[in-house]
Amino acid sequence: MRTRSQQHGFTLMELMATLAIITILAAIAYPSFTDMIERNRLKGAAEGLFGDMEFAKSEAIKRNEVITVTTTTGGSWGYNIARPDTTVLKSVGVGDFRGVTLFSANNGGTLTIDPVRGTTSGISIKFVRDSDTNQSLCLVVSDLGRIKICSGNASSSVVGYKPCQVASCQ
């Protein structure tokens, strides 16, 4: 008597149908996924600078010396945190934030942090998404050294941030 062998695996037709379904789902999800990545890069750039401003403020107080944060704008933007003797404490470039452009709104892109109480010269720095210039975040440092992030465009605000009240960020 002959026994039937059991079949293991997929037929070519089943495999092709599965691949077609996966391809269609990936094509549908891709645009929203790239949009999410670009929004997260914008948030990451602004929040990274926020953390580095806090670091610069604490270094000024700890070292009891003036600390400067100098930004360069445009497509290859970045910023340096330095001591008065020009020793760079931290340097950040565009690297992980492709698709985000930095615009410094005032003070020529230089923030001076005084060691007494962490007061500053005040600055507002705007980050804009290259693919959607309506979406922007603004980092505002007051003369008292308070740092906040706000959404630069009230009509197309970034989720999680209140619209800016600073004229140079709108």
TALIN-V646278 format. One record per backbone hydrogen bond with DSSP energy under -0.5 kcal/mol. NH is the residue of the N-H (numbers start at 1). CO is the residue of the C=O. E is the energy in kcal/mol with one decimal. If there is no record, write none. Layout:
# TALIN-V646278
NH:CO:E / NH:CO:E
This chain:
# TALIN-V646278
15:11:-2.0 / 16:12:-2.3 / 17:13:-2.2 / 18:14:-2.2 / 19:15:-2.3 / 20:16:-2.1 / 21:17:-2.1 / 22:18:-2.3 / 23:19:-2.3 / 24:20:-2.1 / 25:21:-2.3 / 26:22:-2.3 / 27:23:-2.2 / 28:24:-1.7 / 29:25:-2.1 / 30:26:-2.0 / 31:27:-0.5 / 33:29:-2.0 / 34:30:-2.5 / 35:31:-1.8 / 36:32:-2.0 / 37:33:-2.1 / 38:34:-2.3 / 39:35:-2.2 / 40:36:-2.3 / 41:37:-1.9 / 42:38:-2.0 / 43:39:-2.4 / 44:40:-2.6 / 45:41:-2.4 / 46:42:-2.1 / 47:43:-2.8 / 48:44:-2.1 / 49:45:-1.9 / 50:46:-2.1 / 51:47:-2.3 / 52:48:-2.0 / 53:49:-2.4 / 54:50:-2.0 / 55:51:-2.1 / 56:52:-2.5 / 57:53:-2.4 / 58:54:-2.3 / 59:55:-2.3 / 60:56:-2.2 / 61:57:-1.8 / 62:58:-2.8 / 63:59:-2.9 / 64:60:-1.0 / 65:60:-1.3 / 67:113:-1.9 / 68:82:-2.5 / 69:111:-2.6 / 70:68:-0.5 / 70:80:-2.4 / 71:109:-3.1 / 72:78:-2.8 / 74:102:-1.8 / 77:74:-0.9 / 78:72:-1.6 / 79:92:-2.4 / 80:70:-2.3 / 81:90:-2.9 / 82:68:-2.7 / 82:80:-0.5 / 83:87:-2.4 / 84:66:-0.5 / 86:83:-1.7 / 88:86:-0.5 / 89:81:-3.2 / 89:87:-0.5 / 90:81:-1.5 / 92:79:-2.8 / 94:77:-1.0 / 97:94:-3.7 / 100:97:-1.4 / 101:128:-2.8 / 102:74:-0.9 / 103:126:-3.6 / 105:103:-0.5 / 105:124:-2.6 / 106:124:-0.7 / 109:106:-1.6 / 110:107:-1.7 / 111:69:-2.9 / 113:67:-3.2 / 113:111:-0.5 / 114:112:-0.6 / 114:119:-3.3 / 117:115:-0.9 / 118:114:-0.6 / 119:116:-1.3 / 120:143:-2.0 / 121:112:-1.1 / 123:141:-2.0 / 125:139:-2.7 / 126:103:-3.6 / 127:137:-3.5 / 128:101:-2.8 / 129:132:-0.5 / 129:135:-2.2 / 130:99:-3.0 / 135:132:-2.2 / 136:134:-0.7 / 137:127:-2.3 / 138:150:-3.3 / 139:125:-3.2 / 140:138:-0.6 / 140:148:-2.9 / 141:123:-3.2 / 142:140:-0.5 / 142:146:-2.5 / 145:142:-1.8 / 148:140:-2.1 / 150:138:-2.5 / 151:162:-3.1 / 152:136:-2.0 / 153:136:-0.5 / 157:154:-0.7 / 161:158:-1.8 / 164:151:-2.5 / 169:166:-1.4 / 170:167:-1.2
